[in-house]
Amino acid sequence: MSHPQTLFAQTEFHGSSMLRTRRTTIARTTVKAQLQKLKDTGRYHCFSLKKLPIYDDRSRWPCPAPMYWDSDVAKWIEGACYLLSEEYDAEIDAAVREIADMIRGAQQEDGYLNTWFTIAEPEKRWTNIRDQHELYNAGHLIEAALAHSNYYKNNLLIEPIEKYVKYICTVIGPGPDKKHAYPGHPETELALLRLYTATGNKDAYELAKFFVEERGNPKGQDGLPYYDWERRQRGDSPWKRSDSYQMHDSNWYNQAHAPILEQKSVEGHAVRAMYLLTGVADLLCLDELGVKSYAHKGEYFEALSRLWNNMVDKKMYLTGGIGSMWQWEGFGIDYFLPQGSEEGGCYNETCASIGVIMLAERLLHLDLNSKYADIMELCLYNAVMTGLSLEGTAFTYVNQLASSDADRNRREDWFDTSCCPPNVMRLFGSLGGYLWDYGGSGKDAYVNVHLYTTAKVTFQVEDQQIILEQKSNWPWEGNILFQMQAPASTNTTIRLRIPSWARKSFTLTPSYKPAKVEKGYLVLPPAYTSANSAFSIQINGFQPRFISPHPYTNQNTLTLARGPLIYCVEDVDNAWEQDHFRNVGIKSDSEVTEQEEEIGQIGERYIALRSVGWIRKIDDRPESEAGVEPGSSLRQASLVEQKELTFVPYYLRANRGGKGHMRVGLLRQ
């Protein structure tokens, strides 16, 4: 059973590439910067169970800030263990060991393991599963324990985690005397299934399956949806709800408005939705890969496909960002995709697009279709990579496509709710596992290449070793060189993704006329790979192109893209701009030129795009005519000035100073 979080170590980023540069920055700078923030904010020692003054601050309802701290620390441990496996650092090693000891010491006699409810509200365990993150924190502790076990080759964290899972199963489950609950913030499902895969823990599998199948049950507990039953037990009024809930019965915020099989569209909090669907997909992967059969695989895959298509076609931004609604950090109605808060929304949390990558990777095991890998790549190079500064010490939580005076284009070194920074760290730490999947049996082997860079993977099929190496200057150029080493007796099939933006234009060298493209992957059978241990593919589509959102979004805009990269304009390059490019337009037939650039102090090289745009002038009524009518039959806008425009990759935004003016989509002229 393959998970990128376990297989990443079989991939080596061995040459120059953008991805290697980011991983090196994270391994040498980001991990330490985040460690210092954990210490500065009190998170680092939360498992020591010492009460800090912040635990008495209940102004944030229903989730005081420390309620998330377990997960922040757990994600840091997970990412740190991935990075340590490639580059040892004594300071990071010592910190991981100390936190692991504190976690073991924080576990209660009955197996319970949660710092907030142990320190601040021990009498309120499991009374607000909807909002208060007990299960979410447990999920991230599970993932931290798995990463810790893989690196340190011991069970120092697996042991307390399995004890905790066993305890949870005495509280939650299908029995008449148990809570028929499921995580208010999904994540536990995918973590439990990873635990089952690694250890064979049957409690973990059964609990994850219960969470998936029980979610949205309209008669879950005593004839009520579980969250409604739970609220009544607390004595809460239905009108008492946090900002995230639009209406008193809006269980769609937690994807609990209907059973998963009945959900027609992706709804609610975007991160929760992605983690939930990743867990569902992993449940099906266990069946697909022959680990554990599941009777409802077909039904749930149909639901996953329906929800994926709805998300990508109607609720995803051109950058791969998801979540147009600030209020609940999630999805709006179909096609509601404003570029910024000044237009009515655009949240695009970094964690949400990381969740899309995780979901896409699982779906590729169920249906080898390049559409999933295309979106995985789109998110990685745009919506996710922009979440980390080039120096590796500043982050974004929200990733708008247009700035405003209220929400300028900027980064922060930490957040009160700091899920995104360590999430970026753990993704890049395990990134090798997302590049490809591979395996085989007997004399047959395969490698499905999803992402291009410079890297090599080494794996075994029974007693035979296979090495596949790729070299490229991706994402700037489309030529990828491959070198394979395998025993002559091995029948190796290699599949290469042809991105949708390449429009099926590629050249394979040496050529192979019988080659077919199946669901977006060029299939190279053993007859080809045995005769050509070295080969290359030139993927076209790297010339600049204009793209635009769906017409139903009413976003009459054009965006520049090149290869997998989405571009934006910033005032750093266009110093004349004073109003966040709101009145800047461009034509779809405008000439676009390329220019190689370098950010001097950092040494980051990139390709800038240049074109000519226009400034729109709005003819506002004079004050004497104000308040007469909402519109006008007269022309109210005109193009008055031509301007040179410089575009940079979206991931580079907010790295070079400036006044915080940025926009992805310009007015279509």
C-alpha positions as CSV (number, residue, x, y, z in Angstrom):
1,M,0.0,0.0,0.0
2,S,1.6,3.3,-1.1
3,H,1.3,6.6,0.8
4,P,3.5,9.5,-0.2
5,Q,4.2,10.0,3.5
6,T,6.0,6.7,3.6
7,L,7.4,6.3,0.1
8,F,8.9,9.8,-0.2
9,A,12.3,8.5,1.0
10,Q,12.7,6.3,-2.0
11,T,12.9,9.5,-4.2
12,E,16.0,11.6,-4.2
13,F,15.9,15.2,-5.5
14,H,19.5,15.0,-6.8
15,G,19.9,17.9,-9.1
16,S,19.0,21.5,-9.6
17,S,15.2,22.2,-9.6
18,M,12.7,24.6,-8.2
19,L,11.3,21.9,-6.0
20,R,14.7,21.0,-4.6
21,T,15.4,24.6,-3.9
22,R,12.1,25.0,-1.9
23,R,12.8,21.7,0.0
24,T,16.3,22.8,0.9
25,T,15.0,26.2,2.2
26,I,12.4,24.5,4.3
27,A,14.9,21.9,5.7
28,R,17.5,24.5,6.7
29,T,15.4,27.6,7.5
30,T,11.7,27.0,7.7
31,V,11.7,24.1,10.2
32,K,13.9,26.2,12.6
33,A,11.9,29.4,12.2
34,Q,8.7,27.4,13.0
35,L,10.3,25.7,16.0
36,Q,11.1,29.1,17.4
37,K,7.5,30.2,16.9
38,L,6.3,27.1,18.7
39,K,8.5,28.1,21.6
40,D,7.7,31.8,21.6
41,T,3.9,31.2,21.6
42,G,3.9,28.4,24.3
43,R,2.9,25.7,21.9
44,Y,6.2,23.8,22.3
45,H,5.6,23.0,25.9
46,C,1.8,22.4,25.7
47,F,2.2,18.7,26.3
48,S,4.0,19.4,29.6
49,L,0.5,20.2,30.8
50,K,1.6,23.5,32.4
51,K,-1.2,26.0,32.4
52,L,-0.4,29.3,30.8
53,P,-2.4,32.6,31.2
54,I,-3.7,32.2,27.6
55,Y,-5.8,29.2,28.8
56,D,-8.0,31.6,30.8
57,D,-8.7,33.7,27.7
58,R,-12.1,32.5,26.5
59,S,-12.8,35.5,24.2
60,R,-12.5,33.3,21.1
61,W,-15.5,31.1,21.2
62,P,-16.1,28.2,20.6
63,C,-12.4,27.5,20.1
64,P,-9.8,29.3,22.3
65,A,-6.5,29.6,20.6
66,P,-4.7,26.7,22.5
67,M,-7.4,24.3,21.4
68,Y,-5.5,23.8,18.1
69,W,-2.0,23.6,19.6
70,D,-1.8,19.8,19.7
71,S,-2.2,19.8,15.9
72,D,0.3,22.6,15.3
73,V,3.0,20.7,17.2
74,A,2.0,17.4,15.6
75,K,2.3,18.7,12.1
76,W,5.7,20.2,12.9
77,I,6.9,16.9,14.3
78,E,5.7,15.1,11.1
79,G,7.4,17.6,8.8
80,A,10.6,17.6,10.8
81,C,10.8,13.8,10.7
82,Y,10.4,13.8,6.9
83,L,13.2,16.4,6.6
84,L,15.5,14.7,9.1
85,S,15.5,11.6,7.0
86,E,17.2,13.5,4.2
87,E,19.4,16.0,6.1
88,Y,20.2,15.5,9.8
89,D,20.1,18.5,12.2
90,A,20.9,18.0,15.8
91,E,18.7,20.9,17.0
92,I,15.7,19.6,15.3
93,D,16.4,16.0,16.4
94,A,16.6,17.1,20.0
95,A,13.4,19.1,19.8
96,V,11.5,16.2,18.3
97,R,12.8,13.8,21.0
98,E,11.8,16.3,23.8
99,I,8.3,16.8,22.4
100,A,7.8,13.0,22.0
101,D,8.7,12.5,25.7
102,M,6.2,15.3,26.6
103,I,3.5,13.7,24.6
104,R,4.0,10.3,26.3
105,G,3.9,12.0,29.6
106,A,0.7,13.9,28.8
107,Q,-1.4,10.8,28.2
108,Q,-4.0,10.2,30.9
109,E,-4.4,6.9,32.6
110,D,-7.4,5.9,30.5
111,G,-5.6,6.7,27.2
112,Y,-7.0,10.2,26.6
113,L,-4.5,12.5,25.0
114,N,-5.5,16.2,24.4
115,T,-3.8,19.1,26.2
116,W,-6.7,21.6,26.2
117,F,-9.3,19.3,27.8
118,T,-6.7,18.0,30.2
119,I,-5.5,21.4,31.3
120,A,-8.5,23.7,31.0
121,E,-11.8,21.8,30.7
122,P,-11.4,18.1,31.8
123,E,-15.1,17.9,32.6
124,K,-16.0,18.8,29.0
125,R,-14.4,15.9,27.0
126,W,-16.4,14.9,24.0
127,T,-19.2,17.4,24.7
128,N,-18.6,19.5,21.5
129,I,-17.1,17.2,18.9
130,R,-18.5,19.5,16.2
131,D,-16.5,22.5,17.0
132,Q,-13.7,21.8,19.5
133,H,-11.2,19.7,17.5
134,E,-10.6,16.8,19.8
135,L,-10.7,14.3,16.9
136,Y,-8.9,16.6,14.5
137,N,-6.0,16.9,17.0
138,A,-6.0,13.2,17.4
139,G,-5.6,12.7,13.7
140,H,-2.6,14.9,13.4
141,L,-1.0,13.2,16.4
142,I,-1.5,9.9,14.6
143,E,0.3,11.2,11.5
144,A,3.1,12.6,13.7
145,A,3.5,9.2,15.3
146,L,3.7,7.5,12.0
147,A,6.4,9.9,10.7
148,H,8.3,9.6,14.0
149,S,8.2,5.8,13.8
150,N,9.4,5.7,10.3
151,Y,12.4,7.9,11.1
152,Y,13.4,6.7,14.5
153,K,12.4,3.1,14.0
154,N,10.7,2.8,17.3
155,N,7.2,2.9,18.8
156,L,7.6,5.7,21.3
157,L,4.7,7.6,19.8
158,I,2.9,4.7,18.1
159,E,2.3,3.1,21.5
160,P,0.4,6.0,23.2
161,I,-1.4,6.7,19.9
162,E,-2.7,3.2,19.7
163,K,-3.8,3.4,23.3
164,Y,-5.6,6.6,22.5
165,V,-7.4,5.1,19.5
166,K,-8.5,2.2,21.6
167,Y,-9.9,4.6,24.2
168,I,-11.7,6.6,21.5
169,C,-13.4,3.4,20.4
170,T,-14.9,3.0,23.8
171,V,-16.5,6.4,23.5
172,I,-17.5,6.7,19.8
173,G,-18.8,4.0,17.5
174,P,-22.0,2.2,16.3
175,G,-23.0,0.7,19.7
176,P,-26.1,1.8,21.5
177,D,-24.1,3.1,24.5
178,K,-21.6,5.0,22.4
179,K,-21.6,8.5,20.8
180,H,-22.5,8.2,17.1
181,A,-20.2,11.1,16.4
182,Y,-17.7,11.9,13.6
183,P,-15.1,14.6,13.4
184,G,-16.3,18.2,13.2
185,H,-13.1,18.9,11.4
186,P,-12.3,15.8,9.3
187,E,-8.7,14.6,9.2
188,T,-8.9,11.7,11.6
189,E,-10.3,9.5,8.9
190,L,-7.3,9.6,6.7
191,A,-4.9,9.4,9.7
192,L,-6.7,6.3,11.1
193,L,-6.4,4.6,7.7
194,R,-2.7,5.4,7.5
195,L,-2.3,3.9,10.9
196,Y,-4.2,0.8,9.9
197,T,-2.0,0.4,6.8
198,A,1.2,0.8,8.8
199,T,0.3,-1.4,11.8
200,G,-2.8,-3.4,10.9
201,N,-4.7,-1.8,13.8
202,K,-8.2,-3.0,13.3
203,D,-9.7,-0.5,15.7
204,A,-8.3,2.3,13.5
205,Y,-9.9,0.8,10.3
206,E,-13.3,0.3,11.8
207,L,-13.4,3.7,13.4
208,A,-12.4,5.4,10.1
209,K,-15.0,3.5,8.2
210,F,-17.6,4.4,10.9
211,F,-16.8,8.1,10.6
212,V,-17.2,8.0,6.8
213,E,-20.4,6.0,6.7
214,E,-22.1,7.8,9.7
215,R,-21.4,11.4,8.6
216,G,-24.6,13.2,7.8
217,N,-26.9,10.4,9.1
218,P,-30.2,12.3,9.7
219,K,-31.1,10.0,12.5
220,G,-27.7,9.3,13.9
221,Q,-28.4,9.6,17.7
222,D,-31.8,9.2,19.2
223,G,-33.4,10.1,15.9
224,L,-31.4,13.3,15.4
225,P,-28.4,14.3,13.4
226,Y,-25.5,13.8,15.8
227,Y,-24.5,17.5,16.0
228,D,-28.1,18.5,16.8
229,W,-28.3,15.8,19.5
230,E,-25.0,16.9,20.9
231,R,-26.1,20.6,21.0
232,R,-29.2,19.6,22.9
233,Q,-27.1,17.7,25.5
234,R,-25.1,20.9,26.1
235,G,-28.3,22.9,26.4
236,D,-27.2,25.3,23.7
237,S,-29.8,27.4,21.9
238,P,-29.9,26.6,18.1
239,W,-29.4,30.3,17.6
240,K,-26.1,30.3,19.5
241,R,-23.5,29.6,16.8
242,S,-20.1,30.9,15.7
243,D,-19.4,33.1,12.7
244,S,-18.7,30.1,10.6
245,Y,-22.3,28.9,10.6
246,Q,-24.5,30.9,8.2
247,M,-27.7,29.5,9.6
248,H,-28.6,27.6,12.8
249,D,-29.0,24.3,10.9
250,S,-26.1,24.8,8.5
251,N,-24.3,21.5,9.1
252,W,-22.9,21.7,5.6
253,Y,-20.1,23.7,7.1
254,N,-18.8,20.4,8.4
255,Q,-20.0,18.4,5.4
256,A,-22.7,16.8,7.6
257,H,-25.8,18.1,5.9
258,A,-26.3,14.8,4.2
259,P,-24.6,11.4,4.0
260,I,-21.6,11.5,1.7
261,L,-23.2,9.3,-0.9
262,E,-26.1,11.8,-1.2
263,Q,-24.0,15.0,-1.4
264,K,-24.4,16.7,-4.8
265,S,-21.9,19.4,-4.5
266,V,-18.8,20.2,-2.4
267,E,-19.8,22.5,0.4
268,G,-18.7,24.2,3.6
269,H,-15.2,24.6,5.0
270,A,-12.8,23.9,2.2
271,V,-10.0,22.2,4.3
272,R,-12.5,20.0,6.1
273,A,-14.0,18.9,2.8
274,M,-10.6,18.0,1.3
275,Y,-9.5,16.0,4.3
276,L,-12.8,14.2,4.5
277,L,-12.7,13.2,0.8
278,T,-9.1,12.2,1.1
279,G,-10.1,9.8,3.8
280,V,-12.9,8.4,1.7
281,A,-10.5,8.0,-1.2
282,D,-8.0,6.2,1.0
283,L,-10.7,3.8,2.2
284,L,-11.3,2.9,-1.4
285,C,-7.6,2.6,-2.1
286,L,-7.2,-0.1,0.5
287,D,-9.7,-2.1,-1.6
288,E,-8.2,-1.1,-5.0
289,L,-4.7,-2.2,-3.9
290,G,-5.8,-5.4,-2.3
291,V,-5.2,-4.5,1.3
292,K,-8.8,-4.5,2.6
293,S,-11.9,-5.1,0.7
294,Y,-14.8,-2.6,0.9
295,A,-18.3,-3.4,-0.2
296,H,-19.3,0.1,-1.1
297,K,-16.3,1.1,-3.2
298,G,-18.3,1.8,-6.4
299,E,-20.9,4.0,-4.7
300,Y,-18.3,6.1,-2.9
301,F,-16.1,6.5,-6.0
302,E,-19.1,7.8,-7.8
303,A,-19.6,10.3,-5.0
304,L,-16.0,11.3,-5.1
305,S,-16.1,11.8,-8.8
306,R,-19.2,14.0,-8.6
307,L,-17.8,16.2,-5.9
308,W,-14.4,16.5,-7.5
309,N,-16.0,17.6,-10.8
310,N,-18.2,20.1,-9.1
311,M,-15.2,21.6,-7.3
312,V,-12.9,21.9,-10.3
313,D,-15.5,23.0,-12.8
314,K,-17.5,25.4,-10.6
315,K,-15.7,26.3,-7.4
316,M,-12.0,26.4,-8.1
317,Y,-9.9,29.5,-8.9
318,L,-7.4,29.6,-11.8
319,T,-4.6,29.2,-9.3
320,G,-6.0,26.0,-7.9
321,G,-7.2,27.9,-4.8
322,I,-10.6,26.9,-3.3
323,G,-12.9,28.6,-0.9
324,S,-14.5,31.9,-2.0
325,M,-16.2,32.6,1.3
326,W,-14.3,34.3,4.1
327,Q,-17.1,33.8,6.6
328,W,-16.7,30.0,6.7
329,E,-13.3,29.7,4.9
330,G,-14.9,27.6,2.3
331,F,-17.1,27.1,-0.8
332,G,-19.7,29.5,-2.0
333,I,-22.4,28.8,-4.6
334,D,-21.4,27.5,-8.0
335,Y,-19.4,29.9,-10.0
336,F,-19.1,32.5,-7.2
337,L,-15.4,33.2,-7.6
338,P,-14.6,36.9,-6.9
339,Q,-10.9,37.8,-7.0
340,G,-10.7,39.6,-3.7
341,S,-12.5,40.6,-0.6
342,E,-13.3,44.0,-2.1
343,E,-15.3,42.0,-4.7
344,G,-17.1,39.9,-2.1
345,G,-14.8,37.0,-1.3
346,C,-11.8,34.9,-2.2
347,Y,-10.2,33.1,0.8
348,N,-8.2,30.3,-0.8
349,E,-6.6,29.0,2.4
350,T,-3.1,27.4,1.8
351,C,-4.2,24.3,3.7
352,A,-7.2,23.8,1.4
353,S,-5.0,23.5,-1.7
354,I,-2.7,21.2,0.1
355,G,-5.8,19.1,0.8
356,V,-6.6,19.1,-2.9
357,I,-3.1,17.7,-3.6
358,M,-3.6,15.0,-1.0
359,L,-7.0,14.1,-2.5
360,A,-5.7,14.1,-6.1
361,E,-2.9,11.8,-5.2
362,R,-5.3,9.2,-3.7
363,L,-7.7,9.5,-6.7
364,L,-4.8,8.7,-9.0
365,H,-4.7,5.2,-7.4
366,L,-8.3,4.7,-8.1
367,D,-8.4,6.2,-11.6
368,L,-5.2,6.9,-13.4
369,N,-6.5,10.1,-15.1
370,S,-4.2,13.0,-15.8
371,K,-6.9,15.5,-14.7
372,Y,-6.1,14.7,-11.1
373,A,-2.4,15.2,-11.6
374,D,-3.0,18.4,-13.6
375,I,-4.8,19.9,-10.7
376,M,-2.2,18.5,-8.2
377,E,0.5,20.4,-10.2
378,L,-1.6,23.5,-10.6
379,C,-2.1,23.7,-6.8
380,L,1.5,22.9,-6.0
381,Y,3.1,25.5,-8.2
382,N,0.6,28.3,-7.5
383,A,-1.9,28.1,-4.6
384,V,0.5,26.2,-2.3
385,M,4.0,27.5,-3.3
386,T,2.8,31.0,-2.8
387,G,2.1,30.2,0.8
388,L,5.8,30.3,1.6
389,S,8.2,33.2,1.1
390,L,11.4,32.6,-0.8
391,E,13.4,33.0,2.4
392,G,11.2,30.4,4.1
393,T,10.3,32.5,7.1
394,A,7.0,34.2,6.1
395,F,3.7,32.6,5.1
396,T,0.2,33.3,3.7
397,Y,-3.0,31.9,5.2
398,V,-5.3,33.5,2.6
399,N,-4.3,33.6,-1.0
400,Q,-6.5,36.2,-2.9
401,L,-6.2,36.8,-6.6
402,A,-6.6,40.6,-6.1
403,S,-5.5,42.9,-3.3
404,S,-7.3,45.9,-1.9
405,D,-6.5,48.6,0.7
406,A,-8.2,46.5,3.3
407,D,-6.3,43.3,2.3
408,R,-3.0,44.1,0.8
409,N,-0.7,41.5,-0.8
410,R,1.5,40.5,2.2
411,R,2.9,37.7,4.4
412,E,3.1,37.0,8.1
413,D,5.7,35.1,10.1
414,W,3.0,33.3,12.1
415,F,-0.7,33.2,12.8
416,D,-3.0,32.7,15.9
417,T,-4.4,29.7,14.1
418,S,-1.2,28.5,12.5
419,C,-2.2,25.4,10.6
420,C,-0.8,26.5,7.3
421,P,2.9,27.0,8.0
422,P,3.6,23.5,9.3
423,N,1.3,22.0,6.7
424,V,3.5,23.5,3.9
425,M,6.5,22.0,5.7
426,R,5.1,18.5,5.9
427,L,4.0,18.5,2.3
428,F,7.4,19.5,0.9
429,G,9.0,17.1,3.3
430,S,7.1,14.2,1.7
431,L,7.0,15.6,-1.8
432,G,9.0,12.8,-3.4
433,G,6.0,10.5,-2.8
434,Y,3.8,12.7,-5.0
435,L,6.0,12.7,-8.1
436,W,5.1,9.2,-9.1
437,D,3.6,5.9,-8.1
438,Y,5.1,2.6,-8.9
439,G,5.2,-1.1,-8.1
440,G,4.6,-4.5,-9.8
441,S,4.8,-8.2,-9.2
442,G,6.8,-11.1,-10.5
443,K,8.7,-9.8,-13.6
444,D,6.3,-6.9,-14.3
445,A,7.0,-3.4,-13.0
446,Y,5.5,0.0,-13.7
447,V,6.1,3.7,-13.0
448,N,3.4,6.3,-13.4
449,V,5.0,9.8,-13.6
450,H,2.7,12.5,-12.4
451,L,5.0,15.5,-11.8
452,Y,8.2,16.5,-13.6
453,T,11.4,17.8,-12.0
454,T,14.9,16.5,-11.5
455,A,14.8,13.4,-9.3
456,K,15.2,9.7,-9.2
457,V,13.3,6.9,-7.6
458,T,14.7,3.5,-6.5
459,F,12.4,0.6,-5.6
460,Q,12.1,-3.1,-5.5
461,V,9.8,-5.5,-7.2
462,E,10.4,-8.7,-5.4
463,D,14.1,-9.2,-5.7
464,Q,14.7,-6.9,-8.6
465,Q,15.7,-3.2,-8.3
466,I,14.4,-0.6,-10.6
467,I,15.8,3.0,-10.8
468,L,14.1,5.7,-12.9
469,E,15.7,9.1,-13.1
470,Q,14.2,12.3,-14.6
471,K,16.1,15.5,-15.4
472,S,14.4,18.7,-16.5
473,N,14.2,22.5,-16.0
474,W,10.5,22.2,-15.1
475,P,8.4,24.4,-14.8
476,W,10.3,26.7,-17.1
477,E,11.0,24.2,-20.0
478,G,9.2,21.1,-21.2
479,N,12.1,18.8,-22.1
480,I,12.5,15.9,-19.7
481,L,15.3,13.3,-20.0
482,F,14.7,9.8,-18.5
483,Q,17.2,7.1,-17.6
484,M,16.0,3.7,-16.4
485,Q,18.0,0.9,-14.8
486,A,16.3,-2.4,-14.5
487,P,17.2,-6.1,-15.0
488,A,16.8,-7.3,-18.5
489,S,14.2,-9.8,-17.4
490,T,12.0,-7.1,-16.0
491,N,9.0,-5.9,-18.0
492,T,8.7,-2.3,-17.2
493,T,5.8,0.0,-18.3
494,I,6.2,3.7,-17.9
495,R,3.4,6.2,-18.2
496,L,4.1,9.9,-18.6
497,R,1.5,12.6,-17.9
498,I,0.7,14.9,-20.8
499,P,-0.7,18.1,-19.2
500,S,-4.0,19.3,-20.5
501,W,-2.5,22.7,-21.3
502,A,-0.1,21.0,-23.7
503,R,-3.1,20.3,-25.9
504,K,-1.7,16.8,-26.7
505,S,1.4,18.3,-28.3
506,F,4.6,16.4,-27.4
507,T,7.6,14.7,-29.0
508,L,9.0,11.4,-27.7
509,T,12.6,10.6,-28.5
510,P,13.3,7.9,-29.7
511,S,9.9,7.9,-31.3
512,Y,7.4,5.0,-30.9
513,K,4.5,4.9,-33.3
514,P,2.4,2.3,-31.5
515,A,2.5,4.5,-28.3
516,K,-1.0,5.5,-27.1
517,V,-2.2,8.2,-24.7
518,E,-4.6,6.8,-22.2
519,K,-6.5,9.2,-20.0
520,G,-3.8,11.8,-20.4
521,Y,-0.8,9.4,-19.9
522,L,1.6,8.4,-22.7
523,V,2.0,4.6,-22.2
524,L,5.5,3.3,-22.9
525,P,5.3,-0.6,-22.8
526,P,8.1,-3.0,-22.0
527,A,8.9,-3.3,-25.8
528,Y,9.9,0.4,-25.7
529,T,11.6,0.6,-22.3
530,S,13.7,-2.5,-22.8
531,A,15.0,-1.2,-26.1
532,N,15.5,2.4,-24.8
533,S,16.9,2.7,-21.3
534,A,17.4,6.4,-22.0
535,F,14.7,8.5,-23.7
536,S,13.2,12.0,-23.6
537,I,9.9,13.8,-24.0
538,Q,9.4,17.3,-25.1
539,I,6.1,18.6,-23.8
540,N,4.9,21.7,-25.5
541,G,2.7,24.5,-24.3
542,F,5.2,26.7,-22.6
543,Q,4.5,29.7,-24.7
544,P,2.5,32.4,-22.8
545,R,-1.3,32.0,-23.1
546,F,-4.4,33.8,-21.9
547,I,-6.9,32.0,-19.8
548,S,-10.2,33.2,-18.2
549,P,-12.7,31.9,-15.7
550,H,-16.0,30.4,-16.7
551,P,-18.4,33.0,-18.2
552,Y,-21.0,32.2,-15.4
553,T,-18.5,33.7,-12.8
554,N,-19.2,37.1,-14.4
555,Q,-15.5,37.7,-14.1
556,N,-14.8,39.2,-17.5
557,T,-11.1,39.0,-17.0
558,L,-7.9,37.6,-18.7
559,T,-5.1,35.9,-16.9
560,L,-1.6,35.1,-18.3
561,A,-0.3,31.6,-17.8
562,R,2.8,29.8,-19.0
563,G,3.2,26.0,-18.6
564,P,1.8,25.1,-15.2
565,L,2.4,28.6,-13.8
566,I,-0.2,31.3,-13.3
567,Y,1.0,34.9,-13.5
568,C,0.0,38.2,-11.7
569,V,0.9,41.8,-11.8
570,E,2.5,43.6,-8.8
571,D,3.2,47.3,-8.2
572,V,6.9,46.3,-7.6
573,D,7.2,46.0,-11.4
574,N,4.4,48.4,-12.3
575,A,5.2,51.3,-10.0
576,W,2.6,53.6,-11.6
577,E,-0.3,51.6,-10.2
578,Q,-2.2,53.2,-7.3
579,D,-5.5,51.2,-7.1
580,H,-4.7,47.5,-7.0
581,F,-5.0,47.2,-10.8
582,R,-8.8,47.5,-10.6
583,N,-8.9,49.6,-13.8
584,V,-6.2,47.8,-15.8
585,G,-7.2,45.8,-18.8
586,I,-5.6,43.7,-21.6
587,K,-6.6,42.3,-24.9
588,S,-6.5,38.6,-25.7
589,D,-4.5,39.2,-28.9
590,S,-1.9,41.4,-27.1
591,E,1.7,40.4,-27.9
592,V,3.4,38.8,-24.9
593,T,7.2,38.7,-24.6
594,E,9.4,36.8,-22.1
595,Q,12.4,38.0,-20.1
596,E,14.6,35.9,-17.8
597,E,15.0,37.6,-14.4
598,E,16.7,37.0,-11.1
599,I,16.0,38.2,-7.6
600,G,19.5,39.3,-6.7
601,Q,19.9,38.6,-3.0
602,I,18.1,35.3,-3.1
603,G,19.3,34.1,-6.5
604,E,15.8,33.1,-7.5
605,R,15.6,32.9,-11.3
606,Y,12.3,33.2,-13.1
607,I,10.7,34.1,-16.4
608,A,8.8,37.4,-16.4
609,L,6.2,38.2,-19.1
610,R,5.6,41.6,-20.6
611,S,2.7,43.0,-22.6
612,V,0.7,46.2,-23.2
613,G,-2.4,47.0,-21.3
614,W,-4.8,49.9,-20.9
615,I,-6.2,52.0,-18.1
616,R,-9.9,52.4,-17.8
617,K,-11.3,55.7,-16.7
618,I,-14.7,55.7,-14.9
619,D,-16.8,58.8,-15.7
620,D,-18.5,59.3,-12.4
621,R,-21.4,61.7,-12.1
622,P,-20.8,65.1,-10.6
623,E,-22.0,65.6,-7.1
624,S,-24.9,67.6,-8.2
625,E,-26.3,64.5,-10.1
626,A,-25.6,61.9,-7.4
627,G,-28.4,59.7,-6.1
628,V,-30.6,60.0,-9.2
629,E,-30.5,56.5,-10.6
630,P,-28.5,53.3,-10.0
631,G,-27.2,53.1,-13.6
632,S,-27.0,55.1,-16.8
633,S,-27.6,54.7,-20.5
634,L,-24.6,56.9,-21.1
635,R,-21.1,55.5,-21.6
636,Q,-19.5,55.4,-18.1
637,A,-16.0,54.0,-18.8
638,S,-13.4,54.6,-21.5
639,L,-9.8,53.5,-22.2
640,V,-7.6,56.5,-21.8
641,E,-4.0,55.4,-21.4
642,Q,-1.8,52.6,-22.7
643,K,0.6,51.0,-20.2
644,E,3.5,48.6,-20.3
645,L,2.8,45.6,-18.0
646,T,5.2,43.2,-16.3
647,F,3.8,39.9,-15.0
648,V,5.5,37.5,-12.6
649,P,4.6,34.0,-11.4
650,Y,1.9,34.1,-8.7
651,Y,4.1,32.1,-6.3
652,L,6.6,35.0,-6.3
653,R,4.1,37.6,-5.1
654,A,4.8,39.5,-1.9
655,N,8.5,38.6,-1.9
656,R,10.1,41.8,-3.2
657,G,8.6,44.6,-1.2
658,G,6.2,47.1,-2.8
659,K,2.9,48.7,-1.6
660,G,0.9,45.5,-1.6
661,H,-0.9,45.9,-4.9
662,M,-1.5,42.7,-6.9
663,R,-4.0,41.1,-9.3
664,V,-4.2,37.9,-11.3
665,G,-7.1,38.6,-13.7
666,L,-7.1,41.9,-15.6
667,L,-10.2,43.4,-17.3
668,R,-10.8,41.8,-20.7
669,Q,-10.9,44.5,-23.4
